[in-house]
Amino acid sequence: MIVVTGATGNVGRSLVRALTEAGERVTAVSRRPADGGLPEGVRHVPADLADPESLRPALDGADALFLLVAGEDPDGVLKVAGAGGVRRVVLLSSQGAGTRPDAYPHPRTFEDAVRRSGLEWTILRPGGFASNAFAWIEPIRAARTAAAPFGDVGIPFVDPQDIAEVAATVLREEGHAGRTYELTGPAPTTPRERARAIGDALGTPVRFVEQSREEAREQMLRFMPEPVVEGTLSILGEPSEAERRVSPDVERILGRAPRSFADWAARNAAAFR
């Protein structure tokens, strides 16, 4: 049995579906109800990564665990997982844990805990998510407008569905223990290009408005802690060579090129109508 935390999120929902289609027994874990969005036959267990003991009913009898960076006690979560029989853990970390560890200490703490857990581990480090563009839903619906800073700085955003398919492969197959994979899209795209791709998917232009760094910072501080905001803005505005680089890992694991942002936009166009 495979346990998926964050099972109702952008990556988790696709991962549960991929594992189920591959014939795996899956337990889906989330803090909130699944609202009928899980495949038939998937067991849902409400639990919170902030409370490792709440995970015990989900992890009892499990073989593998897909773990989000959430809560403050990764060692406690991994101890409960090991006691439940888990032998393999796949951690969804962040590219920033490798490129900017001071700005992203939380993912790095989880990575360190996984490495010393005694379990068979694999770490996934995705860059920016294509689904971050969902932040544009309301302005695009209302005024066909998208705003972001650093309009012409390109980063290879990754499709969450590719992350899910990589995770499904790593959870099911041998040969990935002790590996850290960088997950990106097939090419850098700028905010201006991403807005244009959504407009193309909608069949109507989307006007791009470039924010100042301070405008973006003020907006992001409403839902992100300040160190993460500063780190994220630094990546978006002045990405390092490593953060601009297209990684071969998605293609190496899946045997195909990663999906483009245009693919993601076409698949999710209905959200912006």
C-alpha positions in Angstrom: 0.0 0.0 0.0 1.2 3.5 -0.8 0.2 6.5 1.4 0.0 9.9 -0.3 0.0 13.0 1.9 -1.4 16.2 0.4 -3.7 14.0 -1.6 -6.2 16.7 -2.6 -3.5 19.1 -3.8 -2.1 19.9 -7.3 0.4 17.1 -7.2 -1.3 14.7 -4.8 -4.5 14.4 -6.7 -2.8 13.5 -9.9 -0.4 11.1 -8.0 -3.3 9.3 -6.4 -4.9 8.9 -9.9 -1.7 7.7 -11.5 -1.0 5.1 -8.7 -4.6 3.8 -8.9 -4.5 3.5 -12.6 -1.3 1.4 -12.2 -3.2 -1.0 -9.9 -1.7 0.1 -6.6 -3.6 0.2 -3.3 -3.6 3.8 -2.2 -4.4 5.6 1.0 -5.0 9.3 0.5 -4.2 11.7 3.4 -5.3 15.3 3.7 -6.5 17.6 6.5 -9.8 18.3 4.7 -12.4 16.0 3.2 -11.7 14.7 -0.2 -15.1 15.9 -1.5 -15.6 12.9 -3.7 -12.6 13.8 -5.9 -10.7 10.6 -5.3 -10.8 7.5 -7.6 -13.1 4.7 -6.6 -11.5 2.3 -4.1 -9.1 4.8 -2.6 -9.2 5.0 1.2 -9.2 8.6 2.6 -7.8 9.2 6.1 -8.0 12.7 7.5 -4.7 13.6 9.3 -2.3 16.5 9.8 1.4 16.4 9.2 1.7 18.8 12.1 0.5 16.0 14.4 2.6 12.9 13.5 0.4 10.6 15.7 -2.7 11.5 13.6 -1.0 9.7 10.7 -0.7 6.3 12.5 -4.0 4.9 11.1 -3.0 5.8 7.6 0.5 4.5 7.8 -0.2 1.2 9.5 0.6 -1.6 7.0 1.9 0.8 4.3 4.9 0.0 2.2 5.7 3.5 0.8 5.0 7.1 1.7 4.8 10.3 -0.5 5.6 13.1 1.9 5.0 16.8 1.7 7.1 19.4 3.4 4.5 20.4 6.1 4.5 20.6 9.8 7.5 21.0 12.1 8.4 17.4 13.1 9.6 15.4 10.1 11.5 13.0 12.4 8.2 12.3 14.2 6.4 11.6 10.9 9.2 9.3 9.7 9.3 7.5 13.0 5.5 6.8 12.8 6.0 5.7 9.1 8.8 3.3 10.0 6.8 1.8 12.9 3.9 1.3 10.4 6.0 -0.8 8.0 7.0 1.9 5.5 10.3 1.1 3.9 10.3 3.7 1.1 9.7 7.5 1.3 9.6 10.0 -1.5 9.8 13.6 -0.3 8.4 16.5 -2.4 11.0 19.2 -1.5 11.9 22.3 -3.5 14.6 23.4 -5.9 15.3 26.2 -3.4 16.5 23.7 -0.8 19.5 23.1 -3.1 20.0 26.5 -4.7 19.1 28.8 -1.7 19.1 26.8 1.5 19.2 29.9 3.7 15.9 31.1 2.1 14.3 27.7 2.2 15.4 26.1 5.5 12.1 24.2 6.0 12.5 21.9 3.0 16.2 21.4 3.8 15.2 20.3 7.4 12.9 17.7 5.9 15.5 16.5 3.5 18.0 16.0 6.3 15.4 14.1 8.3 14.6 11.8 5.4 18.3 11.1 4.8 18.9 10.1 8.4 15.6 8.2 8.8 17.0 4.7 7.9 14.3 4.4 5.3 14.9 4.0 1.5 14.5 7.6 0.3 14.3 9.7 -2.8 14.0 13.5 -2.9 12.2 15.4 -5.6 13.1 19.1 -6.1 10.8 20.8 -8.5 11.3 24.3 -9.6 8.3 26.7 -10.0 5.0 25.1 -10.6 3.0 25.9 -13.8 0.0 25.8 -11.5 1.2 29.0 -9.8 -0.6 30.7 -12.7 -3.9 29.8 -10.9 -3.1 33.1 -9.0 -4.3 34.8 -12.2 -7.7 33.2 -12.3 -9.7 36.1 -10.9 -8.0 39.0 -12.9 -8.1 36.9 -16.1 -11.8 36.1 -15.6 -12.7 39.6 -14.7 -10.5 41.7 -17.0 -8.4 39.3 -19.1 -5.3 40.7 -17.3 -2.4 39.0 -15.6 0.1 40.8 -13.4 3.6 39.7 -12.2 7.1 41.1 -11.6 10.1 40.4 -13.8 8.0 40.0 -17.0 10.9 39.0 -19.2 12.8 36.7 -16.9 12.5 33.1 -17.9 12.4 30.0 -15.6 11.5 26.4 -16.7 8.3 26.0 -14.7 7.2 22.4 -14.3 3.8 20.9 -14.8 2.5 19.3 -11.5 1.2 16.4 -13.4 4.8 15.6 -14.5 5.8 15.8 -10.8 3.1 13.3 -10.0 4.1 10.9 -12.7 7.7 11.0 -11.6 6.6 10.4 -8.0 4.4 7.5 -9.1 7.4 5.9 -10.9 9.8 6.4 -8.1 7.3 5.0 -5.5 6.7 1.9 -7.6 10.1 1.0 -9.1 13.5 0.0 -7.8 16.7 1.9 -8.6 15.9 5.4 -7.2 17.1 5.0 -3.6 19.4 7.7 -2.4 18.7 9.9 -5.4 17.8 13.6 -5.6 16.0 14.6 -8.8 15.6 18.2 -10.1 12.2 18.5 -11.9 11.7 21.3 -14.5 9.7 22.0 -17.6 11.2 21.6 -21.1 12.2 25.3 -21.6 12.3 28.6 -19.6 9.2 30.7 -20.0 8.7 34.3 -18.8 5.6 35.6 -17.1 4.7 37.6 -20.2 4.9 34.3 -22.3 2.8 32.4 -19.7 0.1 35.1 -19.9 0.1 34.8 -23.7 -0.1 31.0 -23.5 -3.2 31.2 -21.3 -4.7 33.7 -23.8 -4.0 31.3 -26.7 -5.7 28.5 -24.8 -8.7 30.8 -24.2 -8.8 32.0 -27.7 -8.7 35.7 -26.5 -5.7 37.9 -25.6 -4.6 38.3 -22.0 -3.0 41.6 -21.2 0.2 41.3 -19.1 0.9 44.0 -16.5 4.4 44.1 -15.0 4.5 44.7 -11.3 7.3 46.3 -9.4 9.3 44.1 -7.0 7.7 45.9 -4.1 4.2 45.5 -5.4 4.7 41.7 -5.8 6.3 41.5 -2.3 3.4 43.2 -0.7 1.0 40.8 -2.4 3.0 37.7 -1.6 3.4 38.6 2.1 -0.4 38.1 2.5 0.1 34.3 2.3 3.8 33.5 2.6 6.4 34.1 5.3 8.9 36.9 4.6 12.0 34.8 4.1 10.2 32.6 1.5 8.9 35.8 -0.2 12.4 37.2 -0.4 13.8 34.0 -1.7 11.1 33.5 -4.2 11.4 37.1 -5.6 15.2 36.5 -5.9 14.6 33.4 -7.9 12.0 35.0 -10.1 14.1 38.2 -10.7 17.6 37.0 -10.6 17.6 33.2 -11.1 21.0 31.5 -10.8 22.4 29.3 -13.6 21.1 26.3 -11.8 17.6 27.8 -11.5 17.5 28.6 -15.2 18.8 25.2 -16.3 16.5 22.6 -17.8 17.0 19.4 -15.9 17.0 16.0 -17.8 15.5 14.2 -14.9 11.8 14.2 -15.9 12.7 12.8 -19.3 15.2 10.3 -17.8 12.6 8.9 -15.5 9.4 9.0 -17.7 11.1 8.4 -21.1 9.5 11.4 -22.6 10.0 15.2 -22.6 8.3 17.2 -19.8 5.1 18.9 -20.7 5.3 22.6 -21.7 3.5 25.5 -20.1 1.3 25.7 -23.2 0.2 22.1 -22.6 -0.7 23.0 -19.0 -2.6 26.1 -20.1 -4.6 24.2 -22.7 -5.5 21.5 -20.1 -6.6 24.1 -17.5 -8.1 26.7 -19.7 -11.6 26.2 -18.2 -10.4 27.6 -14.9 -9.7 31.0 -16.5 -13.0 31.3 -18.5 
